[in-house]
Amino acid sequence: MTEQETPLSNRPLMSAFGLAWELGYTVAIPLVVLAGGGRLLDKYFNTSPLFLLIGVTVSIVITVYVLYKKIKEILNPVVKDDKTGNYKTTNTTKN
């Protein structure tokens, strides 16, 4: 079913499922890749669990950063500029 065919009452639910799916991958992919890479490096250099812990720590840092950017994007509403007709985000928070 396309977005145009989706009833209006189901759109927020579908958006929530889409966001949950995206956030799940945002957490899972860095963790699996970096922890797996760390485990392989530990086996190669015989330094268990040093690189595994480094990989998990780096994946946590990456995940927190990506989630911060995503939450910031969600909280900044998009408005239409009356002068140009273009859409832009409002800067309600200072960086």
N, C-alpha and C positions, 0 to 999 in steps of 0.2 A: 504494500500500500504506500503510495507516495504521500508527501507532506500535504499536497493539495486535497487528497482524498481523506486525510485524517480528520475526524470530527474535532471541533474546537475544544471540547471538554477533555480530550486525550492529549493535546499538545503539551501542557505542562508536565504530565506524567512521562511522556516520551522524552522531553527535554531532560527531566531528572534522570531517567535511565541512561540517556546518552552521556550526561555529565558523570554519572557514577562509573560507567564503562571507561570513559576517558581517564578519570582519576585512578581507576584500578590499574590501567596500563602505565600510567605515569609513575606509580609506585613499583609495579612488578618488573618492568623492563630494566631499569637501572640496577635494581637489586639482583636480578638473575644474572645479568651480563657481568657486572662488576664482582659480585661474590663468586660466580663461576670462574671468572678470569683470575681472581685472587686464589681460589682453590687450585687451579692449574699451576700458577706460579709457585705456590707452596709445595706442590708435589715435585716440580722441576728443581727448585732450589733447596728442598727439604727444610723449610722454615715454618712449618705449620704452627700456629694459625695466623702468622703475621700478615701476609698478603690478603687472607680472607677477611680479617678485621679491617684492614685498610680499605678493601673493596666495599664492605658494608658501610663503613663510615662515609666514604665518598658518595655512595648511592643515596645515603640519607641526606647529605648536603645538597645533592642535585635535586632530589625529590622535594625537599623543603623549598628550594628556589623556584622550581617549576610550579609548585602549588601556590606559592606566594604570587607569582605573576598571573596565574589563572584566576585566583581570587580577586586580585586587583582589577583584572579585566572585567570580571563579573560585576564588581561593585561600582565601577565607573560606567554610568549610563551613556548611551550613544544618543546624541541630539543632532537635529538637522540645522545647519547654519542658514539663517534667513537670507543673508547676502549672497552667498555662493551656491546654495542649494546642496552642498556636500554634507555628508554625515561625518561627525567627529565625536571623540570622547570628551567628556567634560573633565577638567582637572580639579576634582574636589579634594584630592589629597596632595600634599607636597612630597616630593621625592627627597 
